[in-house]
Amino acid sequence: MGKDPAKETRELTDTEWSYLAGIIDGEGCITASSNGQDRIRVTVTSTSRGLIDWMIARVGGSVCNRRPASPRHKPTYGWEVSYVKAKSFLRGVLPYLLIKARHAELALQFGDTMHAHVEVTDEIKSFRRWVVRQIKRMNRRGPVV
């Protein structure tokens, strides 16, 4: 059996999974895209490099440094997991998510249609597009209509 990518460094405690879920609920974004390169992705943007390093040490992923738009702003750091890592990560945080649980459920359903041995039928393509629309609607700023 292969190594679980979301647990590259060590087994996480329930406390760590719940803390990660709080970060995702407050500062994270769960997305799916179906535009020729279908994928699910989880991102966090923070001005705390320590937080991003803590996440990397526990679940892996990649980091992006972003320059401030203005000299008055702090630099920000982005963390990201996608594809299989995103699926494993979402499975770990899902029991603890409050605000973005539905996002995670939909992203996992989308991810479950992404297997090398699965033929991508018109029905699967349609389902993926539907999931993308639902998650985009939930991620929109302002009231959800």
Secondary structure as GFF3:
##gff-version 3
##sequence-region A 1 145
A	DSSP	three_ten_helix	5	7	.	.	.	ID=ss1
A	DSSP	alpha_helix	14	27	.	.	.	ID=ss2
A	DSSP	beta_strand	28	33	.	.	.	ID=ss3
A	DSSP	beta_strand	39	46	.	.	.	ID=ss4
A	DSSP	alpha_helix	49	59	.	.	.	ID=ss5
A	DSSP	beta_strand	62	66	.	.	.	ID=ss6
A	DSSP	beta_strand	76	82	.	.	.	ID=ss7
A	DSSP	alpha_helix	83	93	.	.	.	ID=ss8
A	DSSP	three_ten_helix	94	96	.	.	.	ID=ss9
A	DSSP	alpha_helix	101	111	.	.	.	ID=ss10
A	DSSP	alpha_helix	122	139	.	.	.	ID=ss11
###
